[in-house]
Amino acid sequence: MSPPASHTKRPVSFHLLQLHLPLTAVVSIAHRLSGILLFLALPLAIWLLDRSLADAAGYTAAGHILDGWVLRLGAAVLLWALAHHLLAGLRVLLIDAEIGVERTAARRSAWWVTVAGLLILLGGVLWP
């Protein structure tokens, strides 16, 4: 017995990198990832705050730790994550309130979240 015709047209392999997700899906996935990233960064942030408030030597040590280029890059990523997570969360709240549910409005708000998050990142990086 041969398989039905609908089963013969299935893809042989599934490549995630070949998917072309709409921007609304990318914003949703990035919202979840930015939340996870912010959560995972909390222990380091709390440790650095504790170290800097302990005494003058701890403050100097925390300053030296934060002065490296790796943590500056990490701070820029965290700034984007915070901005994106906040803006995407507000977008989701508006959609839950049935504001911007239509497809064109949802796409427009996804673009606004993306652009505003990148502008906040750019402003934070370029701020003296």
N, CA, C and O atoms as CSV, one atom per row, in Angstrom:
chain,resi,resn,atom,element,x,y,z
A,1,MET,N,N,0.837,-1.177,0.000
A,1,MET,CA,C,0.000,0.000,0.000
A,1,MET,C,C,0.883,1.240,0.000
A,1,MET,O,O,1.769,1.362,0.845
A,2,SER,N,N,0.661,2.148,-0.916
A,2,SER,CA,C,1.469,3.360,-1.002
A,2,SER,C,C,0.913,4.434,-0.074
A,2,SER,O,O,-0.286,4.465,0.204
A,3,PRO,N,N,1.803,5.324,0.410
A,3,PRO,CA,C,1.329,6.389,1.312
A,3,PRO,C,C,0.461,7.381,0.557
A,3,PRO,O,O,0.580,7.509,-0.662
A,4,PRO,N,N,-0.423,8.093,1.280
A,4,PRO,CA,C,-1.264,9.096,0.623
A,4,PRO,C,C,-0.415,10.176,-0.035
A,4,PRO,O,O,0.738,10.377,0.346
A,5,ALA,N,N,-0.970,10.863,-1.008
A,5,ALA,CA,C,-0.233,11.880,-1.763
A,5,ALA,C,C,0.221,13.031,-0.875
A,5,ALA,O,O,1.251,13.644,-1.155
A,6,SER,N,N,-0.517,13.340,0.184
A,6,SER,CA,C,-0.139,14.458,1.050
A,6,SER,C,C,1.145,14.178,1.815
A,6,SER,O,O,1.853,15.117,2.179
A,7,HIS,N,N,1.465,12.917,2.069
A,7,HIS,CA,C,2.665,12.581,2.822
A,7,HIS,C,C,3.913,12.581,1.951
A,7,HIS,O,O,5.023,12.664,2.478
A,8,THR,N,N,3.767,12.492,0.659
A,8,THR,CA,C,4.945,12.446,-0.203
A,8,THR,C,C,5.564,13.827,-0.400
A,8,THR,O,O,6.714,13.910,-0.833
A,9,LYS,N,N,4.860,14.898,-0.105
A,9,LYS,CA,C,5.387,16.245,-0.310
A,9,LYS,C,C,5.987,16.844,0.959
A,9,LYS,O,O,6.318,18.030,0.980
A,10,ARG,N,N,6.128,16.065,1.988
A,10,ARG,CA,C,6.718,16.558,3.227
A,10,ARG,C,C,8.208,16.815,3.027
A,10,ARG,O,O,8.858,16.126,2.240
A,11,PRO,N,N,8.754,17.813,3.741
A,11,PRO,CA,C,10.204,18.053,3.631
A,11,PRO,C,C,10.988,16.905,4.259
A,11,PRO,O,O,10.559,16.300,5.242
A,12,VAL,N,N,12.129,16.625,3.677
A,12,VAL,CA,C,12.958,15.538,4.168
A,12,VAL,C,C,13.634,15.940,5.477
A,12,VAL,O,O,13.725,15.130,6.400
A,13,SER,N,N,14.106,17.179,5.564
A,13,SER,CA,C,14.742,17.664,6.784
A,13,SER,C,C,14.218,19.064,7.091
A,13,SER,O,O,13.734,19.773,6.209
A,14,PHE,N,N,14.324,19.434,8.337
A,14,PHE,CA,C,13.797,20.709,8.801
A,14,PHE,C,C,14.966,21.564,9.282
A,14,PHE,O,O,15.631,21.208,10.255
A,15,HIS,N,N,15.223,22.679,8.618
A,15,HIS,CA,C,16.328,23.567,8.965
A,15,HIS,C,C,15.770,24.834,9.586
A,15,HIS,O,O,15.054,25.590,8.930
A,16,LEU,N,N,16.096,25.066,10.849
A,16,LEU,CA,C,15.591,26.254,11.538
A,16,LEU,C,C,16.104,27.551,10.921
A,16,LEU,O,O,15.409,28.566,10.942
A,17,LEU,N,N,17.305,27.522,10.378
A,17,LEU,CA,C,17.882,28.739,9.806
A,17,LEU,C,C,17.245,29.122,8.475
A,17,LEU,O,O,17.470,30.228,7.985
A,18,GLN,N,N,16.466,28.243,7.890
A,18,GLN,CA,C,15.804,28.556,6.633
A,18,GLN,C,C,14.404,29.117,6.842
A,18,GLN,O,O,13.732,29.487,5.879
A,19,LEU,N,N,13.963,29.183,8.086
A,19,LEU,CA,C,12.643,29.744,8.366
A,19,LEU,C,C,12.673,31.258,8.184
A,19,LEU,O,O,13.670,31.902,8.513
A,20,HIS,N,N,11.619,31.814,7.676
A,20,HIS,CA,C,11.481,33.261,7.540
A,20,HIS,C,C,10.306,33.683,8.398
A,20,HIS,O,O,9.165,33.750,7.940
A,21,LEU,N,N,10.619,33.970,9.677
A,21,LEU,CA,C,9.576,34.335,10.624
A,21,LEU,C,C,9.154,35.783,10.414
A,21,LEU,O,O,9.980,36.619,10.048
A,22,PRO,N,N,7.893,36.087,10.639
A,22,PRO,CA,C,7.472,37.484,10.586
A,22,PRO,C,C,8.070,38.253,11.759
A,22,PRO,O,O,8.451,37.664,12.771
A,23,LEU,N,N,8.147,39.575,11.611
A,23,LEU,CA,C,8.763,40.403,12.641
A,23,LEU,C,C,8.044,40.263,13.981
A,23,LEU,O,O,8.683,40.314,15.032
A,24,THR,N,N,6.748,40.091,13.953
A,24,THR,CA,C,6.014,39.935,15.211
A,24,THR,C,C,6.485,38.697,15.975
A,24,THR,O,O,6.567,38.724,17.203
A,25,ALA,N,N,6.791,37.626,15.267
A,25,ALA,CA,C,7.297,36.415,15.914
A,25,ALA,C,C,8.709,36.637,16.449
A,25,ALA,O,O,9.043,36.170,17.538
A,26,VAL,N,N,9.535,37.348,15.689
A,26,VAL,CA,C,10.905,37.626,16.130
A,26,VAL,C,C,10.883,38.486,17.386
A,26,VAL,O,O,11.652,38.246,18.316
A,27,VAL,N,N,10.000,39.496,17.422
A,27,VAL,CA,C,9.883,40.357,18.600
A,27,VAL,C,C,9.411,39.537,19.802
A,27,VAL,O,O,9.897,39.736,20.915
A,28,SER,N,N,8.485,38.632,19.590
A,28,SER,CA,C,7.994,37.785,20.679
A,28,SER,C,C,9.095,36.872,21.217
A,28,SER,O,O,9.251,36.733,22.430
A,29,ILE,N,N,9.845,36.261,20.329
A,29,ILE,CA,C,10.941,35.390,20.758
A,29,ILE,C,C,12.025,36.192,21.460
A,29,ILE,O,O,12.559,35.754,22.479
A,30,ALA,N,N,12.356,37.373,20.918
A,30,ALA,CA,C,13.364,38.224,21.550
A,30,ALA,C,C,12.893,38.721,22.913
A,30,ALA,O,O,13.706,38.911,23.818
A,31,HIS,N,N,11.589,38.933,23.067
A,31,HIS,CA,C,11.044,39.340,24.368
A,31,HIS,C,C,11.292,38.249,25.410
A,31,HIS,O,O,11.686,38.543,26.539
A,32,ARG,N,N,11.067,37.021,25.040
A,32,ARG,CA,C,11.308,35.916,25.968
A,32,ARG,C,C,12.799,35.763,26.267
A,32,ARG,O,O,13.188,35.580,27.420
A,33,LEU,N,N,13.627,35.839,25.231
A,33,LEU,CA,C,15.071,35.693,25.434
A,33,LEU,C,C,15.652,36.842,26.263
A,33,LEU,O,O,16.536,36.625,27.091
A,34,SER,N,N,15.156,38.057,26.042
A,34,SER,CA,C,15.656,39.187,26.826
A,34,SER,C,C,15.262,39.046,28.288
A,34,SER,O,O,16.031,39.428,29.171
A,35,GLY,N,N,14.081,38.507,28.561
A,35,GLY,CA,C,13.689,38.261,29.943
A,35,GLY,C,C,14.578,37.236,30.613
A,35,GLY,O,O,14.966,37.403,31.769
A,36,ILE,N,N,14.903,36.176,29.892
A,36,ILE,CA,C,15.803,35.150,30.433
A,36,ILE,C,C,17.183,35.746,30.677
A,36,ILE,O,O,17.800,35.485,31.710
A,37,LEU,N,N,17.666,36.537,29.742
A,37,LEU,CA,C,18.984,37.162,29.880
A,37,LEU,C,C,19.030,38.093,31.087
A,37,LEU,O,O,19.997,38.074,31.848
A,38,LEU,N,N,18.000,38.899,31.262
A,38,LEU,CA,C,17.950,39.799,32.422
A,38,LEU,C,C,17.910,39.015,33.724
A,38,LEU,O,O,18.557,39.393,34.700
A,39,PHE,N,N,17.157,37.930,33.741
A,39,PHE,CA,C,17.084,37.105,34.941
A,39,PHE,C,C,18.445,36.480,35.260
A,39,PHE,O,O,18.861,36.448,36.418
A,40,LEU,N,N,19.131,35.989,34.237
A,40,LEU,CA,C,20.433,35.358,34.460
A,40,LEU,C,C,21.509,36.363,34.861
A,40,LEU,O,O,22.494,35.991,35.500
A,41,ALA,N,N,21.333,37.631,34.494
A,41,ALA,CA,C,22.314,38.660,34.845
A,41,ALA,C,C,22.134,39.183,36.267
A,41,ALA,O,O,23.021,39.855,36.793
A,42,LEU,N,N,21.013,38.887,36.886
A,42,LEU,CA,C,20.749,39.393,38.239
A,42,LEU,C,C,21.804,38.996,39.278
A,42,LEU,O,O,22.225,39.863,40.044
A,43,PRO,N,N,22.251,37.754,39.347
A,43,PRO,CA,C,23.263,37.428,40.374
A,43,PRO,C,C,24.546,38.239,40.221
A,43,PRO,O,O,25.108,38.689,41.219
A,44,LEU,N,N,25.016,38.433,39.002
A,44,LEU,CA,C,26.223,39.232,38.791
A,44,LEU,C,C,25.985,40.685,39.196
A,44,LEU,O,O,26.843,41.304,39.826
A,45,ALA,N,N,24.836,41.223,38.839
A,45,ALA,CA,C,24.528,42.615,39.189
A,45,ALA,C,C,24.427,42.781,40.706
A,45,ALA,O,O,24.924,43.763,41.258
A,46,ILE,N,N,23.793,41.836,41.372
A,46,ILE,CA,C,23.675,41.915,42.833
A,46,ILE,C,C,25.038,41.774,43.489
A,46,ILE,O,O,25.342,42.477,44.453
A,47,TRP,N,N,25.865,40.864,42.971
A,47,TRP,CA,C,27.208,40.691,43.528
A,47,TRP,C,C,28.033,41.964,43.351
A,47,TRP,O,O,28.716,42.392,44.281
A,48,LEU,N,N,27.975,42.576,42.158
A,48,LEU,CA,C,28.726,43.812,41.933
A,48,LEU,C,C,28.219,44.945,42.822
A,48,LEU,O,O,29.017,45.734,43.330
A,49,LEU,N,N,26.921,45.035,43.013
A,49,LEU,CA,C,26.371,46.059,43.900
A,49,LEU,C,C,26.825,45.827,45.334
A,49,LEU,O,O,27.214,46.770,46.023
A,50,ASP,N,N,26.777,44.588,45.783
A,50,ASP,CA,C,27.227,44.266,47.138
A,50,ASP,C,C,28.703,44.598,47.312
A,50,ASP,O,O,29.113,45.168,48.324
A,51,ARG,N,N,29.483,44.235,46.318
A,51,ARG,CA,C,30.930,44.499,46.379
A,51,ARG,C,C,31.215,45.995,46.411
A,51,ARG,O,O,32.084,46.450,47.155
A,52,SER,N,N,30.488,46.753,45.608
A,52,SER,CA,C,30.745,48.196,45.542
A,52,SER,C,C,30.280,48.928,46.799
A,52,SER,O,O,30.821,49.984,47.127
A,53,LEU,N,N,29.296,48.391,47.503
A,53,LEU,CA,C,28.794,49.045,48.715
A,53,LEU,C,C,29.516,48.591,49.977
A,53,LEU,O,O,29.298,49.164,51.044
A,54,ALA,N,N,30.364,47.580,49.880
A,54,ALA,CA,C,31.029,47.037,51.067
A,54,ALA,C,C,32.005,48.053,51.669
A,54,ALA,O,O,31.920,48.366,52.856
A,55,ASP,N,N,32.910,48.555,50.871
A,55,ASP,CA,C,33.887,49.540,51.346
A,55,ASP,C,C,34.527,50.214,50.135
A,55,ASP,O,O,34.152,49.933,48.996
A,56,ALA,N,N,35.476,51.089,50.375
A,56,ALA,CA,C,36.109,51.837,49.290
A,56,ALA,C,C,36.897,50.906,48.366
A,56,ALA,O,O,36.901,51.093,47.149
A,57,ALA,N,N,37.553,49.917,48.937
A,57,ALA,CA,C,38.324,48.982,48.107
A,57,ALA,C,C,37.393,48.155,47.223
A,57,ALA,O,O,37.710,47.885,46.065
A,58,GLY,N,N,36.242,47.754,47.769
A,58,GLY,CA,C,35.270,47.016,46.977
A,58,GLY,C,C,34.699,47.862,45.851
A,58,GLY,O,O,34.456,47.371,44.749
A,59,TYR,N,N,34.489,49.148,46.143
A,59,TYR,CA,C,33.994,50.055,45.102
A,59,TYR,C,C,35.017,50.176,43.971
A,59,TYR,O,O,34.660,50.144,42.793
A,60,THR,N,N,36.288,50.314,44.342
A,60,THR,CA,C,37.349,50.403,43.332
A,60,THR,C,C,37.453,49.103,42.541
A,60,THR,O,O,37.622,49.129,41.322
A,61,ALA,N,N,37.353,47.972,43.225
A,61,ALA,CA,C,37.437,46.672,42.542
A,61,ALA,C,C,36.268,46.498,41.578
A,61,ALA,O,O,36.455,46.025,40.457
A,62,ALA,N,N,35.062,46.876,42.007
A,62,ALA,CA,C,33.899,46.765,41.118
A,62,ALA,C,C,34.063,47.686,39.914
A,62,ALA,O,O,33.679,47.325,38.801
A,63,GLY,N,N,34.627,48.863,40.125
A,63,GLY,CA,C,34.888,49.775,39.014
A,63,GLY,C,C,35.872,49.196,38.018
A,63,GLY,O,O,35.701,49.352,36.809
A,64,HIS,N,N,36.906,48.527,38.520
A,64,HIS,CA,C,37.883,47.898,37.625
A,64,HIS,C,C,37.263,46.730,36.865
A,64,HIS,O,O,37.572,46.509,35.694
A,65,ILE,N,N,36.394,45.990,37.529
A,65,ILE,CA,C,35.721,44.868,36.855
A,65,ILE,C,C,34.843,45.389,35.724
A,65,ILE,O,O,34.825,44.819,34.633
A,66,LEU,N,N,34.117,46.469,35.985
A,66,LEU,CA,C,33.201,47.020,34.982
A,66,LEU,C,C,33.918,47.796,33.888
A,66,LEU,O,O,33.309,48.136,32.874
A,67,ASP,N,N,35.208,48.083,34.077
A,67,ASP,CA,C,35.937,48.891,33.104
A,67,ASP,C,C,36.410,48.085,31.903
A,67,ASP,O,O,36.803,48.676,30.897
A,68,GLY,N,N,36.386,46.784,31.969
A,68,GLY,CA,C,36.857,45.957,30.853
A,68,GLY,C,C,35.893,45.995,29.671
A,68,GLY,O,O,34.703,46.262,29.835
A,69,TRP,N,N,36.418,45.726,28.489
A,69,TRP,CA,C,35.587,45.806,27.283
A,69,TRP,C,C,34.551,44.690,27.224
A,69,TRP,O,O,33.495,44.853,26.614
A,70,VAL,N,N,34.851,43.550,27.859
A,70,VAL,CA,C,33.904,42.439,27.831
A,70,VAL,C,C,32.627,42.815,28.593
A,70,VAL,O,O,31.516,42.578,28.120
A,71,LEU,N,N,32.805,43.398,29.772
A,71,LEU,CA,C,31.625,43.779,30.538
A,71,LEU,C,C,30.949,45.022,29.970
A,71,LEU,O,O,29.748,45.209,30.164
A,72,ARG,N,N,31.693,45.868,29.277
A,72,ARG,CA,C,31.036,46.986,28.590
A,72,ARG,C,C,30.129,46.464,27.473
A,72,ARG,O,O,29.019,46.958,27.277
A,73,LEU,N,N,30.612,45.472,26.757
A,73,LEU,CA,C,29.783,44.842,25.738
A,73,LEU,C,C,28.587,44.140,26.376
A,73,LEU,O,O,27.470,44.209,25.864
A,74,GLY,N,N,28.832,43.464,27.498
A,74,GLY,CA,C,27.745,42.821,28.224
A,74,GLY,C,C,26.727,43.832,28.737
A,74,GLY,O,O,25.525,43.567,28.730
A,75,ALA,N,N,27.206,44.989,29.181
A,75,ALA,CA,C,26.294,46.030,29.646
A,75,ALA,C,C,25.459,46.573,28.498
A,75,ALA,O,O,24.283,46.888,28.679
A,76,ALA,N,N,26.057,46.686,27.321
A,76,ALA,CA,C,25.298,47.141,26.156
A,76,ALA,C,C,24.223,46.124,25.788
A,76,ALA,O,O,23.101,46.503,25.451
A,77,VAL,N,N,24.555,44.840,25.851
A,77,VAL,CA,C,23.570,43.795,25.565
A,77,VAL,C,C,22.454,43.831,26.608
A,77,VAL,O,O,21.280,43.679,26.269
A,78,LEU,N,N,22.813,44.028,27.862
A,78,LEU,CA,C,21.798,44.104,28.915
A,78,LEU,C,C,20.936,45.354,28.772
A,78,LEU,O,O,19.743,45.321,29.071
A,79,LEU,N,N,21.529,46.447,28.320
A,79,LEU,CA,C,20.735,47.655,28.079
A,79,LEU,C,C,19.706,47.394,26.983
A,79,LEU,O,O,18.543,47.775,27.116
A,80,TRP,N,N,20.136,46.740,25.891
A,80,TRP,CA,C,19.180,46.394,24.840
A,80,TRP,C,C,18.115,45.448,25.382
A,80,TRP,O,O,16.930,45.614,25.094
A,81,ALA,N,N,18.534,44.456,26.169
A,81,ALA,CA,C,17.578,43.484,26.702
A,81,ALA,C,C,16.545,44.177,27.585
A,81,ALA,O,O,15.357,43.864,27.511
A,82,LEU,N,N,16.985,45.111,28.416
A,82,LEU,CA,C,16.065,45.828,29.287
A,82,LEU,C,C,15.102,46.682,28.471
A,82,LEU,O,O,13.896,46.674,28.717
A,83,ALA,N,N,15.637,47.417,27.500
A,83,ALA,CA,C,14.784,48.271,26.670
A,83,ALA,C,C,13.798,47.438,25.868
A,83,ALA,O,O,12.607,47.746,25.825
A,84,HIS,N,N,14.290,46.393,25.240
A,84,HIS,CA,C,13.411,45.557,24.416
A,84,HIS,C,C,12.357,44.869,25.274
A,84,HIS,O,O,11.186,44.823,24.899
A,85,HIS,N,N,12.761,44.338,26.413
A,85,HIS,CA,C,11.815,43.623,27.265
A,85,HIS,C,C,10.732,44.564,27.780
A,85,HIS,O,O,9.559,44.194,27.836
A,86,LEU,N,N,11.119,45.765,28.151
A,86,LEU,CA,C,10.136,46.739,28.621
A,86,LEU,C,C,9.171,47.129,27.506
A,86,LEU,O,O,7.956,47.115,27.700
A,87,LEU,N,N,9.709,47.475,26.346
A,87,LEU,CA,C,8.863,47.922,25.241
A,87,LEU,C,C,7.980,46.789,24.707
A,87,LEU,O,O,6.800,47.001,24.425
A,88,ALA,N,N,8.540,45.608,24.572
A,88,ALA,CA,C,7.746,44.479,24.088
A,88,ALA,C,C,6.693,44.084,25.122
A,88,ALA,O,O,5.598,43.656,24.757
A,89,GLY,N,N,7.013,44.223,26.402
A,89,GLY,CA,C,6.032,43.944,27.436
A,89,GLY,C,C,4.872,44.927,27.388
A,89,GLY,O,O,3.716,44.537,27.553
A,90,LEU,N,N,5.178,46.201,27.164
A,90,LEU,CA,C,4.110,47.192,27.011
A,90,LEU,C,C,3.270,46.892,25.773
A,90,LEU,O,O,2.052,47.068,25.789
A,91,ARG,N,N,3.912,46.444,24.712
A,91,ARG,CA,C,3.195,46.062,23.492
A,91,ARG,C,C,2.233,44.914,23.773
A,91,ARG,O,O,1.089,44.929,23.318
A,92,VAL,N,N,2.699,43.921,24.524
A,92,VAL,CA,C,1.852,42.782,24.852
A,92,VAL,C,C,0.685,43.221,25.737
A,92,VAL,O,O,-0.435,42.740,25.567
A,93,LEU,N,N,0.939,44.128,26.676
A,93,LEU,CA,C,-0.146,44.627,27.520
A,93,LEU,C,C,-1.206,45.345,26.693
A,93,LEU,O,O,-2.402,45.190,26.937
A,94,LEU,N,N,-0.761,46.131,25.715
A,94,LEU,CA,C,-1.718,46.812,24.847
A,94,LEU,C,C,-2.507,45.812,24.005
A,94,LEU,O,O,-3.713,45.968,23.815
A,95,ILE,N,N,-1.829,44.797,23.508
A,95,ILE,CA,C,-2.531,43.774,22.728
A,95,ILE,C,C,-3.514,43.016,23.619
A,95,ILE,O,O,-4.605,42.668,23.168
A,96,ASP,N,N,-3.145,42.753,24.878
A,96,ASP,CA,C,-4.073,42.104,25.803
A,96,ASP,C,C,-5.297,42.971,26.076
A,96,ASP,O,O,-6.383,42.459,26.348
A,97,ALA,N,N,-5.114,44.284,26.000
A,97,ALA,CA,C,-6.239,45.208,26.171
A,97,ALA,C,C,-6.974,45.429,24.854
A,97,ALA,O,O,-7.824,46.313,24.743
A,98,GLU,N,N,-6.633,44.609,23.853
A,98,GLU,CA,C,-7.239,44.646,22.521
A,98,GLU,C,C,-6.981,45.963,21.795
A,98,GLU,O,O,-7.824,46.452,21.043
A,99,ILE,N,N,-5.811,46.519,22.033
A,99,ILE,CA,C,-5.351,47.702,21.302
A,99,ILE,C,C,-4.215,47.249,20.400
A,99,ILE,O,O,-3.207,46.739,20.888
A,100,GLY,N,N,-4.359,47.425,19.106
A,100,GLY,CA,C,-3.325,47.025,18.167
A,100,GLY,C,C,-3.332,45.547,17.848
A,100,GLY,O,O,-2.282,44.975,17.556
A,101,VAL,N,N,-4.485,44.919,17.895
A,101,VAL,CA,C,-4.584,43.489,17.635
A,101,VAL,C,C,-4.570,43.189,16.137
A,101,VAL,O,O,-4.127,42.117,15.725
A,102,GLU,N,N,-5.047,44.119,15.328
A,102,GLU,CA,C,-5.105,43.895,13.889
A,102,GLU,C,C,-3.708,43.656,13.350
A,102,GLU,O,O,-2.720,44.107,13.929
A,103,ARG,N,N,-3.639,42.951,12.249
A,103,ARG,CA,C,-2.346,42.537,11.695
A,103,ARG,C,C,-1.439,43.729,11.380
A,103,ARG,O,O,-0.259,43.712,11.729
A,104,THR,N,N,-1.969,44.748,10.733
A,104,THR,CA,C,-1.125,45.898,10.378
A,104,THR,C,C,-0.672,46.648,11.618
A,104,THR,O,O,0.476,47.084,11.690
A,105,ALA,N,N,-1.556,46.806,12.596
A,105,ALA,CA,C,-1.174,47.487,13.836
A,105,ALA,C,C,-0.151,46.671,14.613
A,105,ALA,O,O,0.763,47.240,15.209
A,106,ALA,N,N,-0.288,45.351,14.618
A,106,ALA,CA,C,0.667,44.493,15.315
A,106,ALA,C,C,2.043,44.569,14.644
A,106,ALA,O,O,3.068,44.617,15.324
A,107,ARG,N,N,2.056,44.581,13.328
A,107,ARG,CA,C,3.334,44.714,12.618
A,107,ARG,C,C,3.970,46.067,12.896
A,107,ARG,O,O,5.178,46.157,13.118
A,108,ARG,N,N,3.151,47.127,12.883
A,108,ARG,CA,C,3.666,48.473,13.138
A,108,ARG,C,C,4.245,48.567,14.550
A,108,ARG,O,O,5.318,49.139,14.743
A,109,SER,N,N,3.546,48.012,15.529
A,109,SER,CA,C,4.052,48.070,16.901
A,109,SER,C,C,5.322,47.226,17.061
A,109,SER,O,O,6.201,47.573,17.850
A,110,ALA,N,N,5.420,46.130,16.321
A,110,ALA,CA,C,6.646,45.327,16.365
A,110,ALA,C,C,7.822,46.121,15.802
A,110,ALA,O,O,8.930,46.063,16.336
A,111,TRP,N,N,7.577,46.860,14.721
A,111,TRP,CA,C,8.634,47.723,14.176
A,111,TRP,C,C,9.025,48.800,15.167
A,111,TRP,O,O,10.210,49.082,15.341
A,112,TRP,N,N,8.032,49.411,15.828
A,112,TRP,CA,C,8.332,50.454,16.810
A,112,TRP,C,C,9.163,49.900,17.959
A,112,TRP,O,O,10.111,50.550,18.400
A,113,VAL,N,N,8.834,48.730,18.443
A,113,VAL,CA,C,9.592,48.113,19.534
A,113,VAL,C,C,11.033,47.864,19.093
A,113,VAL,O,O,11.972,48.138,19.841
A,114,THR,N,N,11.203,47.352,17.892
A,114,THR,CA,C,12.542,47.048,17.393
A,114,THR,C,C,13.371,48.313,17.223
A,114,THR,O,O,14.515,48.378,17.673
A,115,VAL,N,N,12.801,49.305,16.583
A,115,VAL,CA,C,13.536,50.556,16.325
A,115,VAL,C,C,13.821,51.291,17.630
A,115,VAL,O,O,14.934,51.775,17.837
A,116,ALA,N,N,12.825,51.380,18.511
A,116,ALA,CA,C,13.022,52.097,19.771
A,116,ALA,C,C,14.064,51.396,20.639
A,116,ALA,O,O,14.872,52.062,21.285
A,117,GLY,N,N,14.058,50.073,20.664
A,117,GLY,CA,C,15.065,49.342,21.424
A,117,GLY,C,C,16.468,49.595,20.905
A,117,GLY,O,O,17.407,49.758,21.684
A,118,LEU,N,N,16.609,49.626,19.587
A,118,LEU,CA,C,17.932,49.904,19.001
A,118,LEU,C,C,18.358,51.348,19.229
A,118,LEU,O,O,19.541,51.616,19.435
A,119,LEU,N,N,17.409,52.284,19.197
A,119,LEU,CA,C,17.743,53.690,19.475
A,119,LEU,C,C,18.158,53.882,20.928
A,119,LEU,O,O,19.079,54.647,21.213
A,120,ILE,N,N,17.488,53.199,21.846
A,120,ILE,CA,C,17.888,53.271,23.256
A,120,ILE,C,C,19.277,52.678,23.437
A,120,ILE,O,O,20.089,53.223,24.184
A,121,LEU,N,N,19.558,51.576,22.766
A,121,LEU,CA,C,20.898,50.990,22.815
A,121,LEU,C,C,21.929,51.959,22.268
A,121,LEU,O,O,22.975,52.167,22.882
A,122,LEU,N,N,21.645,52.548,21.127
A,122,LEU,CA,C,22.575,53.501,20.525
A,122,LEU,C,C,22.800,54.699,21.435
A,122,LEU,O,O,23.933,55.149,21.611
A,123,GLY,N,N,21.719,55.216,22.014
A,123,GLY,CA,C,21.853,56.350,22.945
A,123,GLY,C,C,22.642,55.985,24.179
A,123,GLY,O,O,23.440,56.786,24.664
A,124,GLY,N,N,22.432,54.782,24.697
A,124,GLY,CA,C,23.181,54.360,25.891
A,124,GLY,C,C,24.649,54.127,25.605
A,124,GLY,O,O,25.495,54.385,26.462
A,125,VAL,N,N,24.963,53.649,24.426
A,125,VAL,CA,C,26.368,53.402,24.072
A,125,VAL,C,C,27.096,54.707,23.790
A,125,VAL,O,O,28.261,54.865,24.156
A,126,LEU,N,N,26.414,55.638,23.141
A,126,LEU,CA,C,27.056,56.894,22.761
A,126,LEU,C,C,27.026,57.948,23.874
A,126,LEU,O,O,27.718,58.962,23.784
A,127,TRP,N,N,26.230,57.712,24.920
A,127,TRP,CA,C,26.150,58.673,26.018
A,127,TRP,C,C,27.519,58.774,26.696
A,127,TRP,O,O,28.137,57.750,26.989
A,128,PRO,N,N,28.002,59.998,26.948
A,128,PRO,CA,C,29.367,60.137,27.520
A,128,PRO,C,C,29.558,59.586,28.885
A,128,PRO,O,O,30.658,59.661,29.432
